[in-house]
Amino acid sequence: MSRANVIAVGMIDARFDCIRNGDTSSQLFAETSMAMEMAYALGAIDDGEFSHYKDRFNRLYQIQAEAFIADIRRSAP
């Protein structure tokens, strides 16, 4: 692994850790997406890593969206 790969993976994983620990702000999701896109565009991560992170990101986003909808339904009269 190159130094750029180690740094990029660390940045992306740190953001995923924050999301898993309950920080579901739209800003964090945007930062995570941007970190993945930039790392891929700069060649710090390859196609396989990018695909893995994108799938992971989409799953976390879906889980958050489903939880949000469930909260809305519970609070509806």
N, C-alpha and C positions, 0 to 999 in steps of 0.2 A: 504494500500500500504506500502510496506517495504521501508526503506531508499534507498536501492539499486535500487528499481524500480523508485523512484522519481528522483534519480540522472541520471539513464539511460534514462528515458523518457525526462528529461530536456536536456541532451546532444543531443539526437536524434532530438528533436523538434527544438533546436537551429540551427542545421544544415539544417533542412527543411526550417526554416525561412530565412536563408541566400540564399538558392536556390530560394525560392519564391521572394526574394528581388532582384534577378537578378544575383547573383554570380553563374555562371554555369560552373565553372572550373572543370576539370576532377579530380583534387585533392579533391575538396569538395564532389563530388559524391563518390569517393573512401572512404573518411572519413565517410560519411554517411552510406555507406554500411557496413564498418567495425564496426561502432558503433552499428548498428543493430545486426550484427552477434555476436559480443562480448557480448552484453547485453543478447541475447538469449542463447548463450553457457554457460554463467555464471548463468543463471536462474533468471536474474533481470527482464526479461519480459517473459510472457507466450506465448503459441502457437498463441492465438488469437491476441495479441499485435504484435507479430512478423509478422504474416500474414498481418495485417492492415498496418504496416510500409512498408513491402515489396511491397504491392500493390500500396501504395502511392508513393514510390520511383520509381517503374516502370512507373507509370503515368507521373511523373515529367520528367523522363529520356526520355520518348516517346515524350512529348511536346517539350523538348529541341531539340531532334533529328529532329523532323518535322520542327521546326523553322530554324534550321541550313540548312536543305535541301531547304527550301523556299528561304533563303538568297542566296544560291548557284545558284538556278534557276533564281532569279532576276538579278544576276550579270553576268549570261552567255550571250554571244553575240547573 
